[in-house]
């Protein structure tokens, strides 16, 4: 496999078209050899518009499924599925049959060779599960658990899911979380990553006021003004998110 020079990683877009457009306009995203989409793409206020925009990227875009994509598909096909939040069933009802077919076709993981990093494994949450939680401060044995069974030559793992960007070493592997494009925690802006030959965490600033106004005008989600204000302005801090997610990585209260 010929290594790619540059790969842009976009995760957790969550149906926020203005944030996605801001990132796609970045020169280094436009110039990247591939754009890897690590899941949770459409569950948000503009689900159909985001899927159509991503489809328009053609073969440059490599797609993965996240837990929210799986949940959208289940609701869109009328399956008896849990309701993780109010926006999921609404967003599922906005999708066309071809959108549902697309979501159904997405793989859980992807492996690419990237110059300077070697083989890289991309996933949504962990290599084995699309909603497991690992965090920047997860303990070493937790990382060992979620890495169990990976090939020895995989020295870089890229994941999303928790909406907080970080880069850390865990058992000799470099772990990269690009953060979230549409629902950032801790700091506003659209967060993504650029791979090759190293790892750069990037934040694309955009006009949040204009984006909130855009979503309020163009999305029919009933609570769109409150949703957009909360998520686009990153009202949830990183401390809030770590407090909420921490118990889900198996830690005890003493850790």
WODA-V591304 format. One line per field, one symbol per residue. ss: DSSP state (H for helix, E for strand, - for the rest). phi: phi as a letter, one per 30 degrees, with the letter a starting at -180 (. if undefined). A space follows every 50 residues. Layout:
ss=???
phi=???
This chain:
ss=---E--EEEE------HHHHHHHH--HHHHH--EEEE---------HHHH HHHHH--HHHEEEE--HHHHHHHHHH---------HHHHHHHH---HHHH HHHHH-E--EEEEE---EEEEE---E--E----------HHHHHHH---- -----EEEE------EEEEE--EEEEE------------EEEEEE---EE EEEE---HHHHHHHHHHH-----HHHHHHHHH-----HHHHHHHHHHHH- -----
phi=.ddddbbcccbhdhicdeddddddddedddcddbccccjhdcdldbdddd dddddddiddcccbccdddddeddddciddbecdadddddddddddeddd ddddddddbabbcbejcidbccadcbdcadbdcbbecddedddddddejd ddddcbbcbbicibdabacbhicdcbcdicdcbdcjadjccabbcjdcbc dbbcdbddeddddddddccceecdddeddddddhdddddedddddeddci dcddd
